[in-house]
């Protein structure tokens, strides 16, 4: 993840149902998959942007697969409930996990007694990248990340940051920023992004490193002020907003992601078909536009080796934050 690059939206010719694209052919060539509805388990509450990604995938992929794609919300236990629902289902390619870093690369390092291992999951596709933005209250004295750093250096441990929960992406990104900036801030965890952002607006917390899609409207209407993004390049939603690297924090690049994972014991031929279907979906202009409308960054298709390299880098990055701060959730 730390080496991921922000890519421009891909242009592609419209893919009609009448002329089935080449990437969809494996599904029809092997009628064993799919032979009944595909279930996407979203281990999050309905209504959030990750949940909307699942529904976007289902809406655009069902016609090509020739089977319904049903989204099932299974929130709880920091994505463990939904992940277990997929891992205990038949590994026939019909049960998918809407995956982020939490179940795939974070939880195996945050929990000593996790009911599954990292290798139990195979990522079939990285469907979107999620920029992270540092936000403060509209009346905050801080206008740049350097302002925040200077204030924290002047009062070590006095400033605090809000997060969507212990071990959450918003928690660990803030810890990585503290490492990069050489500062110390207190952590105030909340149950979700909404209360964390509200705490920042009230002045109960000085900053939140939030997934940009959660705070994009509040930044636009002036309720929150954005200090910078953690992507390698500026994001299309806020082209005037500098990156952390541009502000002098060399190497501080963190990009969230959302994708599809399956049980790794899924037959290789079926897993290959799933990956081909997801890769084809990433080339559909209407899907790319839908991802961008959520404030996320479309990710071009990657082959199996490219996906694995991304996940390994992601795992290593979160390990730096988890180990340095001795974070454990059990």
NORJORA-V66021 format. One record per residue. RES is the residue in one letter. PSI is psi in degrees with one decimal (999 if undefined). Layout:
RES:PSI
RES:PSI
This chain:
X:-40.6
X:-22.2
X:5.6
X:145.4
X:144.0
X:123.5
X:152.2
X:157.0
X:141.4
X:136.1
X:141.7
X:154.1
X:149.4
X:137.8
X:102.7
X:160.2
X:-25.8
X:-41.3
X:97.2
X:129.1
X:160.3
X:-35.0
X:-19.8
X:-10.0
X:-35.1
X:-34.7
X:-38.3
X:-27.7
X:-22.9
X:86.4
X:-9.0
X:-21.3
X:131.9
X:141.3
X:5.7
X:173.8
X:144.0
X:135.4
X:123.7
X:113.4
X:117.0
X:111.3
X:32.5
X:162.3
X:150.7
X:152.3
X:-22.2
X:171.6
X:-32.3
X:-40.7
X:-39.8
X:-31.9
X:-42.8
X:-43.2
X:-32.3
X:-43.2
X:-47.8
X:-44.7
X:-38.2
X:-20.4
X:-28.7
X:-45.4
X:-35.8
X:-41.0
X:-24.0
X:16.0
X:150.0
X:148.1
X:112.2
X:130.6
X:129.3
X:117.0
X:123.3
X:68.2
X:163.6
X:145.0
X:44.6
X:46.5
X:-0.9
X:-38.2
X:-50.6
X:-37.3
X:-43.3
X:-32.5
X:-37.3
X:-42.6
X:-23.5
X:-4.4
X:162.6
X:134.0
X:65.4
X:12.3
X:5.7
X:-6.1
X:116.2
X:149.7
X:126.9
X:103.8
X:143.7
X:-169.9
X:-30.4
X:-58.6
X:-25.2
X:-49.9
X:-16.9
X:-57.3
X:-40.5
X:-17.3
X:-18.3
X:-24.9
X:129.3
X:-26.1
X:50.2
X:137.2
X:5.8
X:166.2
X:157.3
X:-38.5
X:-4.8
X:-14.8
X:140.1
X:123.2
X:122.6
X:-26.2
X:145.6
X:104.7
X:-23.6
X:150.9
X:144.3
X:103.8
X:148.7
X:137.3
X:139.4
X:123.5
X:145.5
X:171.9
X:155.2
X:-29.8
X:14.7
X:146.6
X:-10.7
X:130.1
X:-12.0
X:166.7
X:-29.8
X:-35.7
X:-44.8
X:-44.2
X:-45.5
X:-40.4
X:-39.9
X:-35.0
X:-34.6
X:-28.6
X:74.7
X:128.3
X:-1.6
X:-44.4
X:153.8
X:160.6
X:144.8
X:148.7
X:168.8
X:5.6
X:156.7
X:131.2
X:-0.9
X:159.0
X:-42.3
X:-27.6
X:-51.6
X:-33.1
X:-41.4
X:-38.9
X:-38.8
X:-36.9
X:-42.9
X:-40.9
X:-45.5
X:-38.6
X:-10.5
X:39.5
X:171.4
X:126.3
X:147.5
X:148.0
X:129.1
X:102.8
X:144.5
X:172.3
X:73.4
X:163.4
X:-37.7
X:-52.2
X:-29.6
X:-44.2
X:-35.5
X:-38.7
X:-37.9
X:-44.0
X:-36.3
X:-15.5
X:7.3
X:-22.2
X:148.3
X:-29.1
X:156.2
X:132.0
X:96.3
X:152.7
X:127.2
X:-30.6
X:-22.9
X:-30.0
X:2.5
X:-42.9
X:-37.2
X:-30.4
X:-42.7
X:-37.1
X:2.2
X:5.9
X:-33.6
X:153.4
X:130.4
X:134.7
X:-28.2
X:162.5
X:158.8
X:10.2
X:162.0
X:-31.5
X:165.2
X:151.5
X:145.8
X:-32.0
X:-32.0
X:73.1
X:-18.4
X:-8.6
X:117.8
X:154.8
X:166.7
X:-38.8
X:-43.2
X:-26.4
X:8.7
X:4.8
X:78.7
X:131.7
X:-4.8
X:89.3
X:117.7
X:123.4
X:123.4
X:172.8
X:159.7
X:134.5
X:-165.0
X:130.0
X:152.1
X:167.9
X:133.9
X:-15.5
X:4.0
X:135.3
X:135.6
X:-38.7
X:-38.4
X:-42.6
X:-38.5
X:-38.6
X:-41.9
X:-45.2
X:-39.2
X:-41.1
X:-43.6
X:-38.8
X:-40.4
X:-39.0
X:-36.4
X:-12.0
X:-3.2
X:119.5
X:-36.6
X:-31.7
X:-43.7
X:-43.8
X:-39.1
X:-40.8
X:-45.3
X:-35.4
X:-21.8
X:0.8
X:9.9
X:171.9
X:120.5
X:143.4
X:124.2
X:156.2
X:141.4
X:147.5
X:177.1
X:-40.3
X:-38.3
X:-39.2
X:-45.4
X:-39.9
X:-40.1
X:-46.9
X:-39.1
X:-42.4
X:-38.0
X:-45.7
X:-43.1
X:-38.0
X:-47.2
X:-30.4
X:-34.8
X:-42.2
X:-40.6
X:-45.7
X:-41.5
X:-29.1
X:6.1
X:49.4
X:129.4
X:143.1
X:12.9
X:999
